[in-house]
Amino acid sequence: MGCSNANVKEDKSNKENIQKINEQKQINEQKQVNEQKQVNEQKQVNEQKQINEQKQKNEQKEEEEKIIGPIIIFPELNIELQSFTSENLDLNKLRELELEEHNYLRSLHDSPPLKLNDELNEMAQKYAEILIKKRMLQHSENRELKGKKGEWVGENLYYESSTSNLEYCCGNMSKEWYNEIKDYDFKTGKSKGGVIGHFTQLVWKDSKEVGFGIGFGNGMIITVANYYPGGNFNNLELENVGNLIPKKEKTCKELFQCESARKNEFELINKIRKIHHVSPLELDDHLNDCAMRHAEMMGKTGKLKSYDEEGSFKHSTNWEDFNLKRGSIYKGGESVIKWYNKLKEYDFSTCSAKNPKNSFYVNMGVSIIWKPFKKIGFGYYFKDDNHLYTCAIFDQYIYSPQNNLVFPASN
């Protein structure tokens, strides 16, 4: 009997141990389930947070585009101000503008104007999209027109990259290619040391037709131009690349029209102020004169600083420093857009820069919509043919931003 009772007790003890083990196993499994649930919930929270942040960024972008648009507000003024993104791309318009730029540059060398060719347009567009997908820049191996087998088709490629929103300004590629003229020896038809093939193809006299394509994606812009008949052929540069016609090419300084630029900057600022519920500024002759002198001072000394009038009266001052591409036209509006974009770093709820280190430059954006300002003047100075300094001087000075003096944009 004693032995039997001992076995019963031992069996009971084993059952209790097994039960405890099972219970602990269930507890551990439930704990793992709960932990995984928390991980999944946190993952959902993070994903929703990312979605909300992206939504907020998209809404902010849409709001900005309502104000200045994906195209700079004066697109009709000249080629340099007409720009395209993947969202607003108008291929027909882009091709017309690039053709206009090409033919102007060709005219400087007495080369006949090119005509757009639909087949070349299609060829260029397809290849631009291929290069974007491959994330590379290399010339196509197969370039032939239908019915013209074996005949040479020329090709120029252009590339831009950016970590921000991609926007292509018409004329960029043409001017970049044409700028190779500095390395071309007109006496020998050879290079002085740099790349010249894009320039020589652009102005090649025997080329009659052209097609343009553009691709956006992967943080890149790639443009392609195809020419027929192709240039850079059989060492015929001396016959096909004419000398620059004396005095026909104009510098950025010669193309600049001060009063027109000033008017356009002024109108754009007041359009922005209206959207921010702030009364318009008045264009002031005295401040214009001050701004002209201040722009000249900055250009000659290289010192970018605020303007102090006699008597130590300070004025809020905005400025920009442009190294314009050869033959570009500064029409006005470019500086205002740069200043206004600085407001992206301004927190309207705290009335301060999101990053205190950027406060000085953020104030250039604040100045555009600062309620107490009543008057403004604009100044311009070319340090050389293509290096432009611009500035805007306001009638007062921002000392300490206050909430009721700066308003966010709304319709």
C-alpha positions as CSV (number, residue, x, y, z in Angstrom):
1,M,0.0,0.0,0.0
2,G,2.8,2.4,0.9
3,C,4.4,1.9,-2.5
4,S,1.1,2.5,-4.2
5,N,0.5,5.7,-2.4
6,A,3.9,7.0,-3.3
7,N,3.3,6.3,-7.0
8,V,0.0,8.2,-6.8
9,K,1.7,11.1,-5.3
10,E,4.5,11.0,-7.9
11,D,1.9,10.9,-10.7
12,K,0.0,13.8,-9.3
13,S,3.2,15.8,-8.9
14,N,4.2,15.0,-12.5
15,K,0.8,16.1,-13.7
16,E,1.0,19.3,-11.8
17,N,4.5,20.0,-13.2
18,I,3.3,19.3,-16.7
19,Q,0.3,21.6,-16.1
20,K,2.6,24.3,-14.9
21,I,4.8,23.9,-17.9
22,N,1.9,24.1,-20.2
23,E,0.5,27.1,-18.4
24,Q,3.9,28.8,-18.7
25,K,4.1,27.9,-22.3
26,Q,0.7,29.4,-22.9
27,I,1.8,32.5,-21.0
28,N,4.9,32.8,-23.1
29,E,3.0,32.2,-26.3
30,Q,0.4,34.8,-25.4
31,K,3.3,37.2,-24.5
32,Q,4.8,36.6,-27.9
33,V,1.4,37.2,-29.5
34,N,1.0,40.4,-27.6
35,E,4.5,41.6,-28.4
36,Q,4.0,40.8,-32.1
37,K,0.6,42.6,-31.9
38,Q,2.4,45.7,-30.4
39,V,5.0,45.5,-33.2
40,N,2.3,45.3,-35.8
41,E,0.3,48.2,-34.2
42,Q,3.4,50.3,-34.0
43,K,4.2,49.5,-37.7
44,Q,0.7,50.5,-38.6
45,V,1.1,53.7,-36.6
46,N,4.5,54.5,-38.4
47,E,3.0,53.7,-41.8
48,Q,0.0,55.9,-41.1
49,K,2.4,58.6,-39.9
50,Q,4.4,58.4,-43.1
51,I,1.1,58.5,-45.2
52,N,0.0,61.6,-43.3
53,E,3.4,63.3,-43.7
54,Q,3.4,62.6,-47.4
55,K,-0.2,63.8,-47.7
56,Q,0.8,67.0,-45.8
57,K,3.8,67.5,-48.2
58,N,1.5,66.9,-51.2
59,E,-1.0,69.4,-49.9
60,Q,1.7,71.9,-49.2
61,K,3.0,71.4,-52.8
62,E,-0.5,71.9,-54.2
63,E,-0.9,75.0,-52.1
64,E,2.4,76.4,-53.4
65,E,1.5,75.6,-56.9
66,K,-1.7,77.6,-56.5
67,I,0.5,80.5,-55.7
68,I,3.4,80.4,-58.1
69,G,2.4,77.4,-60.2
70,P,4.7,74.7,-61.5
71,I,5.6,77.2,-64.2
72,I,7.1,80.5,-63.1
73,I,4.5,83.1,-63.2
74,F,5.8,84.9,-66.3
75,P,6.2,82.0,-68.7
76,E,5.4,84.1,-71.7
77,L,8.3,86.5,-71.2
78,N,11.1,84.4,-72.5
79,I,12.4,80.8,-73.0
80,E,14.4,80.8,-69.7
81,L,11.3,81.2,-67.6
82,Q,9.3,78.5,-69.3
83,S,9.8,75.3,-67.4
84,F,8.3,71.8,-67.3
85,T,7.9,69.0,-64.7
86,S,6.8,65.4,-65.3
87,E,3.3,66.6,-64.2
88,N,2.9,69.5,-66.6
89,L,5.0,68.3,-69.5
90,D,3.8,69.7,-72.8
91,L,6.1,68.0,-75.4
92,N,4.9,70.1,-78.3
93,K,5.5,73.3,-76.5
94,L,8.9,72.1,-75.2
95,R,10.0,71.2,-78.7
96,E,8.9,74.5,-80.2
97,L,10.9,76.4,-77.5
98,E,14.0,74.2,-77.9
99,L,13.8,74.6,-81.7
100,E,13.6,78.4,-81.3
101,E,16.7,78.3,-79.0
102,H,18.6,76.0,-81.4
103,N,17.8,78.2,-84.5
104,Y,18.8,81.4,-82.7
105,L,22.2,79.9,-81.7
106,R,22.7,78.5,-85.3
107,S,22.0,81.9,-86.7
108,L,25.0,83.3,-84.8
109,H,27.1,81.1,-87.2
110,D,25.0,81.6,-90.3
111,S,23.7,78.0,-90.2
112,P,20.2,77.5,-91.7
113,P,17.3,76.9,-89.3
114,L,16.3,73.4,-88.4
115,K,12.8,72.0,-88.8
116,L,11.1,69.5,-86.4
117,N,10.8,66.0,-87.6
118,D,8.1,63.7,-86.1
119,E,10.1,60.6,-86.5
120,L,13.2,62.2,-84.8
121,N,10.9,63.5,-82.0
122,E,9.6,60.0,-81.4
123,M,13.1,58.5,-81.6
124,A,14.5,61.1,-79.1
125,Q,11.6,60.6,-76.6
126,K,11.8,56.8,-76.6
127,Y,15.5,56.9,-76.0
128,A,15.2,59.6,-73.2
129,E,12.8,57.3,-71.4
130,I,15.1,54.3,-71.8
131,L,18.0,56.2,-70.3
132,I,15.9,57.3,-67.3
133,K,15.0,53.7,-66.6
134,K,18.7,52.6,-66.9
135,R,19.9,55.6,-64.9
136,M,22.7,56.1,-67.3
137,L,23.9,58.4,-70.1
138,Q,25.3,56.8,-73.2
139,H,24.6,57.3,-76.9
140,S,22.2,55.0,-78.8
141,E,23.7,52.4,-81.1
142,N,20.8,52.3,-83.5
143,R,19.8,55.6,-85.0
144,E,18.2,55.3,-88.4
145,L,15.2,56.9,-90.1
146,K,12.7,54.8,-92.1
147,G,13.7,54.6,-95.7
148,K,17.2,56.1,-94.9
149,K,19.1,53.0,-93.9
150,G,22.7,53.6,-93.2
151,E,22.4,57.4,-93.1
152,W,23.9,59.1,-90.1
153,V,21.6,60.5,-87.4
154,G,23.4,62.8,-84.9
155,E,22.6,62.8,-81.2
156,N,23.2,65.1,-78.3
157,L,22.5,64.2,-74.7
158,Y,21.9,66.3,-71.6
159,Y,21.6,65.4,-67.9
160,E,20.4,67.1,-64.7
161,S,20.0,65.6,-61.2
162,S,18.3,66.9,-58.1
163,T,17.3,65.7,-54.7
164,S,14.3,68.1,-54.8
165,N,11.5,68.5,-57.3
166,L,12.7,68.1,-60.8
167,E,12.0,71.0,-63.1
168,Y,13.5,71.5,-66.5
169,C,13.9,75.1,-67.9
170,C,13.8,75.3,-71.6
171,G,17.0,76.4,-73.3
172,N,19.2,74.8,-70.6
173,M,20.5,72.0,-72.7
174,S,21.0,74.2,-75.8
175,K,23.0,76.8,-73.9
176,E,25.0,74.0,-72.1
177,W,25.9,72.5,-75.5
178,Y,26.6,75.8,-77.1
179,N,28.9,76.8,-74.2
180,E,31.5,74.3,-75.6
181,I,32.3,77.0,-78.2
182,K,35.0,78.1,-75.7
183,D,37.0,75.0,-76.4
184,Y,36.5,74.9,-80.2
185,D,39.3,76.1,-82.5
186,F,37.8,77.8,-85.6
187,K,41.1,77.7,-87.4
188,T,41.7,74.0,-87.2
189,G,38.2,72.6,-86.5
190,K,39.6,70.7,-83.5
191,S,39.3,70.9,-79.8
192,K,41.5,73.1,-77.6
193,G,41.2,70.5,-74.9
194,G,37.6,70.2,-73.8
195,V,34.5,68.5,-75.2
196,I,33.1,70.3,-78.4
197,G,30.9,67.6,-80.1
198,H,27.6,69.0,-78.7
199,F,28.4,72.5,-79.9
200,T,29.5,71.5,-83.4
201,Q,26.4,69.3,-83.9
202,L,24.1,72.1,-82.7
203,V,25.4,74.5,-85.3
204,W,26.3,71.9,-88.1
205,K,25.2,73.6,-91.3
206,D,24.3,70.4,-93.2
207,S,21.9,69.3,-90.5
208,K,18.3,70.1,-91.7
209,E,15.9,68.4,-89.2
210,V,15.8,67.8,-85.4
211,G,13.8,66.0,-82.8
212,F,13.7,66.4,-79.0
213,G,12.8,64.1,-76.1
214,I,12.8,64.5,-72.4
215,G,12.6,62.0,-69.5
216,F,11.9,62.5,-65.8
217,G,12.5,59.9,-63.1
218,N,14.9,58.4,-60.5
219,G,16.0,61.9,-59.4
220,M,17.1,62.7,-62.9
221,I,16.2,64.7,-66.0
222,I,17.6,63.5,-69.4
223,T,17.0,65.3,-72.7
224,V,17.9,63.9,-76.1
225,A,18.2,65.7,-79.4
226,N,18.5,63.8,-82.7
227,Y,19.7,65.5,-85.9
228,Y,19.4,64.6,-89.6
229,P,21.6,64.5,-91.4
230,G,24.0,64.0,-88.5
231,G,26.9,66.3,-87.8
232,N,30.5,65.6,-86.6
233,F,30.9,63.5,-89.8
234,N,34.1,62.8,-91.9
235,N,36.1,65.6,-90.3
236,L,34.0,68.3,-92.1
237,E,34.0,70.7,-89.2
238,L,35.7,73.6,-91.1
239,E,32.9,73.4,-93.8
240,N,30.0,73.0,-91.4
241,V,30.9,75.1,-88.3
242,G,30.9,78.8,-89.3
243,N,32.7,81.5,-87.4
244,L,30.7,83.5,-84.9
245,I,29.3,86.5,-86.8
246,P,30.9,89.6,-85.3
247,K,28.7,91.5,-82.8
248,K,25.6,89.3,-83.6
249,E,25.8,87.4,-80.3
250,K,24.6,89.4,-77.3
251,T,25.7,88.9,-73.7
252,C,23.3,88.5,-70.8
253,K,24.2,92.1,-69.8
254,E,23.2,93.4,-73.3
255,L,20.0,91.4,-73.3
256,F,18.9,92.7,-69.9
257,Q,16.2,95.3,-69.7
258,C,16.2,96.9,-66.2
259,E,12.8,98.6,-66.2
260,S,11.0,95.5,-67.5
261,A,12.7,93.2,-65.0
262,R,11.9,95.6,-62.2
263,K,8.2,95.8,-63.2
264,N,8.0,92.0,-63.3
265,E,9.6,91.5,-59.9
266,F,7.3,94.2,-58.5
267,E,4.1,92.6,-59.9
268,L,5.0,89.1,-58.7
269,I,5.7,90.3,-55.2
270,N,2.3,92.0,-55.0
271,K,0.5,89.0,-56.4
272,I,2.1,86.9,-53.6
273,R,1.2,89.5,-51.0
274,K,-2.4,89.4,-52.1
275,I,-2.6,85.6,-51.6
276,H,-1.2,86.2,-48.1
277,H,-3.9,88.9,-47.4
278,V,-1.3,91.7,-47.2
279,S,-1.7,95.1,-48.9
280,P,0.4,95.7,-52.0
281,L,3.7,97.6,-52.0
282,E,4.4,100.8,-53.8
283,L,7.4,100.9,-56.2
284,D,9.6,103.8,-54.9
285,D,12.1,105.8,-57.0
286,H,14.3,106.6,-54.1
287,L,14.5,102.9,-53.0
288,N,15.1,102.0,-56.6
289,D,18.2,104.3,-56.6
290,C,19.3,102.9,-53.3
291,A,19.0,99.4,-54.6
292,M,20.9,100.1,-57.7
293,R,23.8,101.5,-55.7
294,H,23.7,98.7,-53.2
295,A,23.7,96.0,-56.0
296,E,26.7,97.7,-57.5
297,M,28.5,97.7,-54.1
298,M,27.8,94.0,-53.6
299,G,29.0,93.2,-57.2
300,K,32.2,95.2,-56.8
301,T,33.1,94.0,-53.3
302,G,31.5,90.6,-53.3
303,K,30.0,91.4,-49.9
304,L,26.3,90.5,-49.5
305,K,24.7,92.5,-46.7
306,S,21.8,94.6,-45.7
307,Y,21.5,98.2,-46.9
308,D,22.1,101.0,-44.3
309,E,21.0,104.4,-45.4
310,E,22.7,107.6,-44.1
311,G,21.9,108.2,-40.5
312,S,22.2,104.4,-39.7
313,F,18.6,103.8,-40.7
314,K,18.4,100.1,-41.6
315,H,16.3,98.6,-44.4
316,S,15.4,95.0,-44.8
317,T,17.3,93.8,-47.9
318,N,16.9,90.8,-50.1
319,W,19.6,89.7,-52.7
320,E,20.6,87.1,-55.1
321,D,23.8,86.3,-57.1
322,F,23.2,84.8,-60.5
323,N,25.9,83.2,-62.8
324,L,23.7,83.2,-65.9
325,K,24.3,80.8,-68.8
326,R,25.7,82.4,-71.9
327,G,22.9,84.2,-73.8
328,S,20.3,83.9,-71.1
329,I,17.8,86.7,-70.5
330,Y,17.1,87.8,-66.9
331,K,13.5,89.1,-67.2
332,G,12.5,89.5,-63.6
333,G,10.7,87.1,-61.3
334,E,13.6,84.7,-60.8
335,S,14.9,86.5,-57.6
336,V,11.4,86.7,-56.2
337,I,10.8,83.0,-56.6
338,K,14.0,82.2,-54.8
339,W,13.1,84.5,-51.9
340,Y,9.6,83.2,-51.7
341,N,10.8,79.6,-51.6
342,K,12.7,80.4,-48.4
343,L,9.3,80.6,-46.6
344,K,9.2,76.8,-46.8
345,E,11.5,76.9,-43.8
346,Y,9.2,79.3,-41.9
347,D,6.8,78.1,-39.1
348,F,3.7,80.4,-39.1
349,S,2.5,79.0,-35.8
350,T,5.7,80.1,-33.9
351,C,6.6,83.0,-36.2
352,S,10.1,81.8,-36.6
353,A,12.4,79.8,-38.8
354,K,12.1,76.0,-38.4
355,N,15.9,75.9,-38.1
356,P,17.2,79.0,-36.1
357,K,20.5,78.8,-38.1
358,N,18.5,79.7,-41.2
359,S,16.7,82.7,-39.7
360,F,18.6,85.3,-41.7
361,Y,17.8,83.8,-45.1
362,V,14.2,82.8,-44.1
363,N,13.6,86.5,-43.4
364,M,14.0,87.1,-47.1
365,G,10.9,85.1,-47.6
366,V,9.2,86.8,-44.7
367,S,10.0,90.2,-46.2
368,I,7.9,89.6,-49.2
369,I,4.7,89.2,-47.1
370,W,5.6,91.4,-44.1
371,K,2.5,93.5,-43.3
372,P,4.2,96.8,-42.2
373,F,6.1,97.3,-45.4
374,K,4.7,99.9,-47.7
375,K,7.4,100.6,-50.3
376,I,10.1,98.7,-52.2
377,G,12.9,99.3,-54.7
378,F,14.9,96.9,-57.0
379,G,18.5,97.1,-58.1
380,Y,20.7,95.2,-60.6
381,Y,24.4,95.1,-61.3
382,F,26.4,93.0,-63.8
383,K,29.8,92.2,-62.5
384,D,30.7,91.0,-66.0
385,D,28.7,90.0,-69.1
386,N,26.9,87.1,-67.4
387,H,27.3,87.6,-63.6
388,L,24.3,89.5,-62.2
389,Y,23.7,90.8,-58.7
390,T,20.1,91.6,-57.8
391,C,18.6,93.1,-54.6
392,A,15.3,94.5,-53.2
393,I,15.2,97.1,-50.5
394,F,12.2,97.7,-48.3
395,D,11.2,100.9,-46.6
396,Q,11.6,99.4,-43.1
397,Y,13.5,96.8,-41.2
398,I,12.3,93.5,-39.6
399,Y,13.4,93.4,-36.0
400,S,11.3,90.8,-34.4
401,P,8.6,88.9,-36.3
402,Q,5.1,89.0,-34.7
403,N,2.2,86.7,-35.4
404,N,-0.2,89.4,-36.6
405,L,2.3,90.6,-39.2
406,V,2.8,87.5,-41.3
407,F,-0.1,85.5,-42.7
408,P,-0.1,82.1,-44.4
409,A,-1.4,81.8,-47.9
410,S,-5.0,80.9,-48.7
411,N,-7.4,81.2,-51.6
